[in-house]
Amino acid sequence: MDLGIKGKTALVTASSGGMGRNIAHSLAAEGANVVLFARSEDKLKAVAGEITQQHGVRAVAKVGDMRVGNDVTALIELMKAEFGGLDILVLNTPRPPNPIRETTEEVDMARWDEAYQNQLAGVVQVVSQAMPLITARGWGRVIAITSASVKAPMAHHSLSTVFRAGVTAYMKHLANEVGASGVTVNCVAPALIETPHRAGSAAYSPAQAEARKKLTPLGRMGTQSELAGVVTFLASVQAGFITGATIPVEGGMVGSLF
Ligand SMILES: NC(=O)c1ccc[n+]([C@@H]2O[C@H](COP(=O)([O-])OP(=O)(O)OC[C@H]3O[C@@H](n4cnc5c(N)ncnc54)[C@H](OP(=O)(O)O)[C@@H]3O)[C@@H](O)[C@H]2O)c1
């Protein structure tokens, strides 16, 4: 199936590694040119190089912090100069603070502020500045990575749940406002996606990680490509009548009917 995004310009935030990198690869495999944005110059340049080599599209790396207004302004200027605008915006974000804790143990306001900055403020910062570029084109896609916790809060994850829910509400407002400009706005809510690059620093012990697989009817973790594929489909022409939605990618872990 041709997803209709060949030659489109896609920005993926927080894309020097992990999910952001894999989503950028997946969009590039469908022919989209990609802009990568994160703080580590070496990693970003390596990802841009591998994307160009493997998929034959343009991949531009821009170093910056999505929580910092001037860095995002510089990113917007680069997209205007290099691509004349933007079609697809994937809002991947840094993780909430580690280690995860019980809600009653989350008494350090610095951790709350970090969680807010990492998961919600950065999203608002990027959307605020990037949206005029997308609406100007009369067609666009905005996709935020949130968490399955927005539907069924997971133990020890309040620093994630609270702000992912905020992103979900923000995206719903946005969907209602920009639909008339031909722009769809959706969330992808993952859980239990394998993160091999973080194996040594995972929040879970090997025994806990094994137990987590049993949380789904499928009895396994999800793969990076299963997550990236859903994001890429939401960026497609065929997904044009889906907006204001949250698509779960959690192997059936959340046990509700809807
Ligand atoms: N795996 C799952 O099942 C799951 C479930 C729910 C939610 N999530 C969420 O999915 C997201 C991605 O997960 P992941 O495993 O890929 O995370 P990760 O490996 O920690 O990667 C995070 C990315 O964010 C970038 N980054 C960090 N701070 C940044 C900033 N201030 N501005 C711009 N970029 C920044 C990092 O690059 P630099 O350090 O170079 O900036 C890196 O590229 C996270 O928010 C995670 O909580 C994952």
The ligand as a MOL file (V3000), in Angstrom:
LIG
                    3D

  0  0  0     0  0            999 V3000
M  V30 BEGIN CTAB
M  V30 COUNTS 48 52 0 0 0
M  V30 BEGIN ATOM
M  V30 1 N 8.7140 1.8720 25.7410 0
M  V30 2 C 7.4590 1.9740 26.0970 0
M  V30 3 O 6.7170 0.9820 26.1930 0
M  V30 4 C 6.8590 3.3360 26.3990 0
M  V30 5 C 5.5950 3.3820 26.9580 0
M  V30 6 C 5.0070 4.6140 27.2010 0
M  V30 7 C 5.6880 5.7680 26.8830 0
M  V30 8 N 6.9490 5.6930 26.3620 0 CHG=1
M  V30 9 C 7.6250 6.9610 26.0750 0
M  V30 10 O 8.1320 7.0060 24.7560 0
M  V30 11 C 9.1630 8.0070 24.7120 0
M  V30 12 C 10.3640 7.4600 23.9650 0
M  V30 13 O 10.9090 6.3790 24.6860 0
M  V30 14 P 12.4030 5.8690 24.3870 0
M  V30 15 O 12.5560 4.5640 25.0440 0
M  V30 16 O 12.7020 5.9590 22.9500 0 CHG=-1
M  V30 17 O 13.2400 6.9790 25.1780 0
M  V30 18 P 14.8130 7.2390 25.1630 0
M  V30 19 O 15.5420 6.0980 24.5930 0
M  V30 20 O 15.1700 7.7310 26.5270 0
M  V30 21 O 14.9920 8.4260 24.1010 0
M  V30 22 C 14.5880 9.7010 24.4020 0
M  V30 23 C 15.0040 10.6580 23.2950 0
M  V30 24 O 14.6900 11.9590 23.7560 0
M  V30 25 C 15.7660 12.8350 23.4480 0
M  V30 26 N 15.6860 13.9470 24.3790 0
M  V30 27 C 15.8410 13.9010 25.7200 0
M  V30 28 N 15.6420 15.1250 26.2460 0
M  V30 29 C 15.3600 15.9570 25.1970 0
M  V30 30 C 15.0510 17.3350 25.0900 0
M  V30 31 N 14.9760 18.1070 26.1820 0
M  V30 32 N 14.8190 17.8740 23.8700 0
M  V30 33 C 14.8770 17.0950 22.7620 0
M  V30 34 N 15.1460 15.7660 22.8000 0
M  V30 35 C 15.3830 15.2140 24.0050 0
M  V30 36 C 16.9810 11.9590 23.6190 0
M  V30 37 O 18.0800 12.4670 22.9100 0
M  V30 38 P 19.1560 13.5120 23.5150 0
M  V30 39 O 19.5890 12.9700 24.8390 0
M  V30 40 O 20.1960 13.4920 22.4440 0
M  V30 41 O 18.4560 14.8330 23.6160 0
M  V30 42 C 16.4930 10.6730 22.9620 0
M  V30 43 O 16.6720 10.7640 21.5630 0
M  V30 44 C 9.4550 8.3850 26.1560 0
M  V30 45 O 8.7920 9.5810 26.4860 0
M  V30 46 C 8.8430 7.2280 26.9350 0
M  V30 47 O 8.4940 7.5840 28.2540 0
M  V30 48 C 7.5400 4.5120 26.1210 0
M  V30 END ATOM
M  V30 BEGIN BOND
M  V30 1 1 1 2
M  V30 2 2 2 3
M  V30 3 1 2 4
M  V30 4 1 4 5
M  V30 5 2 4 48
M  V30 6 2 5 6
M  V30 7 1 6 7
M  V30 8 2 7 8
M  V30 9 1 8 9
M  V30 10 1 8 48
M  V30 11 1 9 10
M  V30 12 1 9 46
M  V30 13 1 10 11
M  V30 14 1 11 12
M  V30 15 1 11 44
M  V30 16 1 12 13
M  V30 17 1 13 14
M  V30 18 2 14 15
M  V30 19 1 14 16
M  V30 20 1 14 17
M  V30 21 1 17 18
M  V30 22 2 18 19
M  V30 23 1 18 20
M  V30 24 1 18 21
M  V30 25 1 21 22
M  V30 26 1 22 23
M  V30 27 1 23 24
M  V30 28 1 23 42
M  V30 29 1 24 25
M  V30 30 1 25 26
M  V30 31 1 25 36
M  V30 32 1 26 27
M  V30 33 1 26 35
M  V30 34 2 27 28
M  V30 35 1 28 29
M  V30 36 1 29 30
M  V30 37 2 29 35
M  V30 38 1 30 31
M  V30 39 2 30 32
M  V30 40 1 32 33
M  V30 41 2 33 34
M  V30 42 1 34 35
M  V30 43 1 36 37
M  V30 44 1 36 42
M  V30 45 1 37 38
M  V30 46 2 38 39
M  V30 47 1 38 40
M  V30 48 1 38 41
M  V30 49 1 42 43
M  V30 50 1 44 45
M  V30 51 1 44 46
M  V30 52 1 46 47
M  V30 END BOND
M  V30 END CTAB
M  END
